[in-house]
Amino acid sequence: MVEPRRLPPLLGRVMRAYRTRLTARGQYLFWTILLVGTLGLDTHRNQVFKLFAVLAGIGFIAALFAFLPRPRVRFDCALPTRVTALTPTTARARIVPTGGFGPRDLCFALPPPHRAGDRIRFTPSRTYFEAKRDEPVELTAQIEAMRRGRYLLRAPEVRGTDPLRLALTREHGLAEQILLVYPRFYSMEDFIVPLGRRYQPGGIPLASNTGDAIEFVGTREYREGDPIKHIHWRSFARRGKPVVKEYQEEYFCRIAVILDTFLASKPRAGEERAFEAAVSLTASIADFFSRGEYIVDILAAGPDIYEVSAGRSLAYLENILDVLACLEPCPQPPFQTISPVLFDKLAQITSVVAVLLDWDDEREQFLQRVKALGTAVRVMLVHAGETHKSWRQVGEELGEVTLMTPEDVERALATAQGGTIADRSTI
């Protein structure tokens, strides 16, 4: 990838000052002064230079304010650390001026993130207000992320300005912070999980206190180390020696979610759209599991495997969404890479939910190996048009296969209620 050409240091500083030390009104005045100055170079033919002198004088006086000290204020700004794409979230700021003599015009600004272009929008990005010493001011702004990802937000800042709000002083800023933008997802009312049950060493204490009920199946003789509370007192009294109650071992439905991230380095039209739809579908499935009686142990996304355990109150949905927020397509088929590690971990997995972008021999063979381990398989295929290989002939052999187009996922995202963590992500 070709790196963007860097500006010379001096020109870079000038451009930075132009963007940060001039308001939109001040930038408009700056270009007006240049235009009028150019038109008024010939002072013998026109009187435009007089207008230039007036505008330049206003600009000069405003520029003097830019050299004033940065405002002395105490302020906090609660920016969210996690938001959902295309879901506006409110950011709040509280500003208390601590210096100065009388009212002063200030500007609260939320600068654009580093290298994010227009993917993060602040509305408004700048707010001008008049402040008095020791009188707090409460301000709000809307932050909306256009695409999922991990972004570095620039520090919120407060600057002083002249009465005409043309130029700004140096900033009084806070610290920069990371913003994770989650993919959009919707709340599924129902999702059929293939049934599979394996014995889980340690039973419920290693997971949570809810789930399959512990059933009394009989009694046996007392062995050293058995809990006293398990003694069956009636049998003890009848037989004259300790007898303990025996319970049925616990079983769980433990799930691995596998997301296909293989995308060619030069994807065809619609493939990136299908990839984003698959990510949103995976987030929706994870949301369904987090609200139900399931244990999601593994998330395999491309060549990487994450142990998330996001069910049965073990962790939170955010564990999976944190991964999906930063996920990028993989230019190489990941199935051969993850197979050795994943198959070692599938010994205690009862069900696998695979979200695939296409169907071919490599994907089919991978799922057949998973099925051969005795693990139930459910496949969600996100694809537009014909797949490389027909999947209908092997659907019954591997398990249920559901085909969804990117339009189907987007329609569900647009019509479903909920599916946002905006309220939970605000500091």
For each residue, the residues with C-beta under 8 A, 3 or more apart:
1:
2:
3:
4:
5:
6: 12
7: 11 12 15
8: 11 12
9: 12 13
10: 13 14
11: 7 8 14 15
12: 6 7 8 9 15 16
13: 9 10 16 17
14: 10 11 17 18
15: 7 11 12 18 19
16: 12 13 19 20
17: 13 14 20 21 22
18: 14 15 21 22 27 30
19: 15 16 22
20: 16 17 111 168 171
21: 17 18 66 167 168
22: 17 18 19 26 27 30 166 167 168
23: 26 27 107 126 161 165 166 167 168
24: 27 28
25: 28 29 164 165 166
26: 22 23 29 30 59 62 165 166 167 168
27: 18 22 23 24 30 31
28: 24 25 31 32
29: 25 26 32 33 55 58 59 62 166
30: 18 22 26 27 33 34 59
31: 27 28 34 35
32: 28 29 35 36 55
33: 29 30 36 37 52 55 56 59
34: 30 31 37 38
35: 31 32 38 39
36: 32 33 39 40 48 51 52 55
37: 33 34 40 41 52 56
38: 34 35 41
39: 35 36 46 48
40: 36 37 43 46 47 48 49 50 51 52
41: 37 38
42: 45 46
43: 40 46 49
44:
45: 42
46: 39 40 42 43 49
47: 40 50 51
48: 36 39 40 51 52
49: 40 43 46 52 53
50: 40 47 53 54
51: 36 40 47 48 54 55
52: 33 36 37 40 48 49 55 56
53: 49 50 56 57
54: 50 51 57 58
55: 29 32 33 36 51 52 58 59
56: 33 37 52 53 59 60
57: 53 54 60 61
58: 29 54 55 61 62 164 166
59: 26 29 30 33 55 56 62 63 166
60: 56 57 63 64
61: 57 58 64 65 162
62: 26 29 58 59 65 66 162 164 166 167
63: 59 60 66 67 167
64: 60 61 67 68
65: 61 62 68 160 161 162 167 169
66: 21 62 63 167 168 169
67: 63 64 169
68: 64 65 160 169
69: 72 169 170
70: 159 160 169 170 171 172
71: 97 99 100 104 106 158 159 160 169 172
72: 69 97 98 99 100 172
73: 95 96 97 98 99 106 131 158 172
74: 95 96 98
75: 93 94 95 96 108 156 158 172 174
76: 93 94 174
77: 91 92 93 94 156 174
78: 91 92 93 426 427
79: 91 143 153 156 177 179 427
80: 83 89 91 143 179 422 425 426 427
81: 177 178 179 180 425 427
82: 179 180 181 182 318 321 325 421 424 425
83: 80 87 89 143 145 179 180 181 182 421 422 425
84: 87 145 181 182 183 184 185 419 420 421 422 425
85: 145 146 147 148 181 182 183 184
86: 144 145 146 184
87: 83 84 144 145 184 420 422
88: 142 143 144 422
89: 80 83 142 143 144 422 425 426
90: 140 141 142 143 426
91: 77 78 79 80 110 122 140 141 142 143
92: 77 78 138 139 140
93: 75 76 77 78 108 138 139 140 141 156
94: 75 76 77 136 137 138 139
95: 73 74 75 106 108 131 136 137 139 158
96: 73 74 75 134 135 136 137
97: 71 72 73 100 104 106 131 132 133 134 135
98: 72 73 74 133 134
99: 71 72 73 133
100: 71 72 97 104 133
101: 133
102: 132 133
103: 130 131 132
104: 71 97 100 130 131 160
105: 128 129 130 131 160 161 162 163 165
106: 71 73 95 97 128 129 130 131 158 159 160 161
107: 23 126 127 128 129 158 159 160 161 165 168
108: 75 93 95 126 127 129 139 156 157 158
109: 125 126 127 156 157 158 159 171
110: 91 122 125 126 141 143 154 156
111: 20 125 154 155 157
112: 116 118 120 122 125 154
113: 116 119 120 151 152 153 154 179
114: 151 152 154
115: 152
116: 112 113 119 120 151
117:
118: 112 121 146
119: 113 116 145 146 147 149 151
120: 112 113 116 143 144 145 146 151 153 179
121: 118 142 143 144 145 146
122: 91 110 112 125 141 142 143
123: 141 142 144
124: 127 141
125: 109 110 111 112 122 141
126: 23 107 108 109 110
127: 107 108 109 124 139 141
128: 105 106 107 161 165
129: 105 106 107 108 137 139
130: 103 104 105 106
131: 73 95 97 103 104 105 106 135 137
132: 97 102 103 135
133: 97 98 99 100 101 102
134: 96 97 98
135: 96 97 131 132
136: 94 95 96
137: 94 95 96 129 131
138: 92 93 94
139: 92 93 94 95 108 127 129
140: 90 91 92 93
141: 90 91 93 110 122 123 124 125 127
142: 88 89 90 91 121 122 123
143: 79 80 83 88 89 90 91 110 120 121 122
144: 86 87 88 89 120 121 123
145: 83 84 85 86 87 119 120 121 148 149 151 179 181
146: 85 86 118 119 120 121
147: 85 119 181
148: 85 145 181 182 183 184 276 279 324 325
149: 119 145 181 325 326
150: 178 179 180 181 325 326
151: 113 114 116 119 120 145 178 179 180 181
152: 113 114 115 176 177 178 179
153: 79 113 120 176 177 178 179
154: 110 111 112 113 114 176
155: 111 171 173 174 175 176
156: 75 77 79 93 108 109 110 173 174
157: 108 109 111 171 172 173 174
158: 71 73 75 95 106 107 108 109 171 172 173
159: 70 71 106 107 109 168 169 170 171 172
160: 65 68 70 71 104 105 106 107 168 169
161: 23 65 105 106 107 128 165 166 167 168 169
162: 61 62 65 105 165 166 167
163: 105
164: 25 58 62
165: 23 25 26 105 107 128 161 162
166: 22 23 25 26 29 58 59 62 161 162
167: 21 22 23 26 62 63 65 66 161 162
168: 20 21 22 23 26 66 107 159 160 161 171
169: 65 66 67 68 69 70 71 159 160 161
170: 69 70 159
171: 20 70 109 155 157 158 159 168
172: 70 71 72 73 75 157 158 159
173: 155 156 157 158
174: 75 76 77 155 156 157
175: 155
176: 152 153 154 155
177: 79 81 152 153
178: 81 150 151 152 153
179: 79 80 81 82 83 113 120 145 150 151 152 153
180: 81 82 83 150 151 321 322 325 326
181: 82 83 84 85 145 147 148 149 150 151 325
182: 82 83 84 85 148 185 283 321 324 325 421
183: 84 85 148 276 279 280 283 321 324 325
184: 84 85 86 87 148 280 283 413 419 420
185: 84 182 280 281 283 284 286 287 413 419
186: 280 284 412 413 416 418 419
187: 284 287 288 416 417 418 419
188: 191 284 285 287 288
189:
190:
191: 188 285 288
192: 378 400
193: 253 255 294 351 353 378
194: 351 376 377 378 399 400
195: 253 351 376
196: 253 350 351 374 375 376
197: 251 252 253 350
198: 251 252 254 348 349 350
199: 249 251
200: 203 206 207 250 251 252 254 348
201: 206
202: 205 206
203: 200 206 207 249 250
204: 207 208 209 211 212 214 250
205: 202
206: 200 201 202 203
207: 200 203 204 211 252 295 312 314
208: 204 211 312 313 314
209: 204
210: 293 312 313
211: 204 207 208 250 252 293 312
212: 204 250 251 252
213:
214: 204 247 248 250
215: 247 248
216: 245 246 247 248
217: 246 247 248
218: 245 246
219: 232 235 243 244 245 246
220: 223 243 244 246
221: 241 242 243 244
222: 226 231 241 242 243 244
223: 220 226 244
224:
225:
226: 222 223 230 231 244
227: 230 244
228: 231
229:
230: 226 227 244 245
231: 222 226 228 236 242 243 244 245
232: 219 235 236 243 244 245
233: 236 237
234: 237 238
235: 219 232 238 239 243
236: 231 232 233 239 240 241 242 243
237: 233 234 240
238: 234 235
239: 235 236 243
240: 236 237
241: 221 222 236
242: 221 222 231 236
243: 219 220 221 222 231 232 235 236 239
244: 219 220 221 222 223 226 227 230 231 232
245: 216 218 219 230 231 232
246: 216 217 218 219 220
247: 214 215 216 217
248: 214 215 216 217
249: 199 203
250: 200 203 204 211 212 214
251: 197 198 199 200 212
252: 197 198 200 207 211 212 295 312 350
253: 193 195 196 197 293 294 295 350 351
254: 198 200 294 295 297 348 349 350 351
255: 193 289 294 295 296 297 298 311 349 350 351 352 353
256: 296 297 298 299 300 342 345 346 349 351 352 353 375
257: 282 285 286 289 296 298 299 300 320 352 353 354 355
258: 300 342 352 353 354 355
259: 278 279 282 299 300 301 302 324 327 355
260: 278 334 354 355 356 357 358 363
261: 275 301 302 327 328 329 330 334 357
262: 302 329 330 331 332 333 334 357 358
263: 267 271 272 275 329 330 331 357
264: 267 268 271 331
265: 331
266:
267: 263 264 271 272 275 329
268: 264 271
269:
270: 273 274 384 385 406
271: 263 264 267 268 274 275 357
272: 263 267 275 276 329
273: 270 276 277 384 406
274: 270 271 277 278 357 382 383 384 406
275: 261 263 267 271 272 278 279 329 357
276: 148 183 272 273 279 280 406
277: 273 274 280 281 382 404 406 409 410
278: 259 260 274 275 281 282 355 356 357 382 409
279: 148 183 259 275 276 282 283 324 327
280: 183 184 185 186 276 277 283 284 409 413
281: 185 277 278 284 285 355 380 382 404 409
282: 257 259 278 279 285 286 320 324 355
283: 182 183 184 185 279 280 286 287 320 321 324
284: 185 186 187 188 280 281 287 288 412 419
285: 188 191 257 281 282 288 289 353 355 380
286: 185 257 282 283 289 290 296 299 310 317 320 321 324
287: 185 187 188 283 284 290 291 317 419
288: 187 188 191 284 285 291 292
289: 255 257 285 286 292 294 296 310 311
290: 286 287 296 310 311 316 317 320
291: 287 288
292: 288 289 311
293: 210 211 253 311 312
294: 193 253 254 255 289 311 312
295: 207 252 253 254 255 309 311 312 314
296: 255 256 257 286 289 290 299 308 309 310 311 320
297: 254 255 256 307 308 309 345 348 349
298: 255 256 257 305 306 307 308 342 345 349
299: 256 257 259 286 296 305 306 308 320 323
300: 256 257 258 259 304 305 306 338 342
301: 259 261 304 306 323 324 327
302: 259 261 262 327 329 330 334 338
303: 330 332 334 337 338
304: 300 301 338
305: 298 299 300 338 341 342 345
306: 298 299 300 301 320 323
307: 297 298 345
308: 296 297 298 299 315 319 320 323
309: 295 296 297 314 315 319
310: 286 289 290 296 314 315 316 317 319 320
311: 255 289 290 292 293 294 295 296 314
312: 207 208 210 211 252 293 294 295
313: 208 210
314: 207 208 295 309 310 311
315: 308 309 310 319
316: 290 310 319
317: 286 287 290 310 320 321 421
318: 82 321 322 421
319: 308 309 310 315 316 322 323
320: 257 282 283 286 290 296 299 306 308 310 317 323 324
321: 82 180 182 183 283 286 317 318 324 325 421
322: 180 318 319 325 326
323: 299 301 306 308 319 320 326 327
324: 148 182 183 259 279 282 283 286 301 320 321 327
325: 82 148 149 150 180 181 182 183 321 322
326: 149 150 180 322 323
327: 259 261 279 301 302 323 324
328: 261
329: 261 262 263 267 272 275 302
330: 261 262 263 302 303 333 334
331: 262 263 264 265
332: 262 303 337
333: 262 330 336 362
334: 260 261 262 302 303 330 337 338
335: 338 339 362 363 366
336: 333 339 362
337: 303 332 334
338: 300 302 303 304 305 334 335 341 342
339: 335 336 342 343 366 369
340: 343 344
341: 305 338 344 345
342: 256 258 298 300 305 338 339 345 346
343: 339 340 346 369 370 373
344: 340 341 347
345: 256 297 298 305 307 341 342 348 349
346: 256 342 343 349 352 370 373 375
347: 344 373
348: 198 200 254 297 345
349: 198 254 255 256 297 298 345 346 352 375
350: 196 197 198 252 253 254 255 375 376
351: 193 194 195 196 253 254 255 256 375 376 377 378
352: 255 256 257 258 346 349 370 375 376 377 378
353: 193 255 256 257 258 285 378 379 380
354: 257 258 260 367 370 377 378 379 380
355: 257 258 259 260 278 281 282 285 380 382
356: 260 278 359 363 379 380 381 382 383
357: 260 261 262 263 271 274 275 278 381 382 383
358: 260 262 363 381 383 387 388
359: 356 363 364 381 383 387 388 389 390 391
360: 363 364 387 388 389
361: 364 365 389
362: 333 335 336 365 366
363: 260 335 356 358 359 360 366 367
364: 359 360 361 367 368 389 391 394 398
365: 361 362 368 369
366: 335 339 362 363 369 370
367: 354 363 364 370 371 377 379 398
368: 364 365 371 372 397 398
369: 339 343 365 366 372 373
370: 343 346 352 354 366 367 373 375 377
371: 367 368 375 377 397 398 399
372: 368 369
373: 343 346 347 369 370
374: 196
375: 196 256 346 349 350 351 352 370 371
376: 194 195 196 350 351 352 399
377: 194 351 352 354 367 370 371 398 399
378: 192 193 194 351 352 353 354 399 400 402
379: 353 354 356 367 391 398 399 400 401 402
380: 281 285 353 354 355 356 402 404
381: 356 357 358 359 387 391 401 402 403 404
382: 274 277 278 281 355 356 357 404 405 406 409
383: 274 356 357 358 359 387 403 405
384: 270 273 274 405 406 407
385: 270
386:
387: 358 359 360 381 383 390 391
388: 358 359 360
389: 359 360 361 364
390: 359 387 393
391: 359 364 379 381 387 394 395 401 403
392: 395 401
393: 390
394: 364 391 397 398
395: 391 392 398 399 400 401
396:
397: 368 371 394
398: 364 367 368 371 377 379 394 395 401
399: 194 371 376 377 378 379 395
400: 192 194 378 379 395
401: 379 381 391 392 395 398
402: 378 379 380 381
403: 381 383 391
404: 277 281 380 381 382 408 409
405: 382 383 384 408 409
406: 270 273 274 276 277 382 384 409 410
407: 384 410 411
408: 404 405 411 412
409: 277 278 280 281 382 404 405 406 412 413
410: 277 406 407 413 414
411: 407 408 414 415
412: 186 284 408 409 415 416
413: 184 185 186 280 409 410 416 419
414: 410 411
415: 411 412
416: 186 187 412 413 419
417: 187
418: 186 187
419: 84 184 185 186 187 284 287 413 416
420: 84 87 184 423
421: 82 83 84 182 317 318 321 424 425
422: 80 83 84 87 88 89 425 426
423: 420 426
424: 82 421
425: 80 81 82 83 84 89 421 422
426: 78 80 89 90 422 423
427: 78 79 80 81
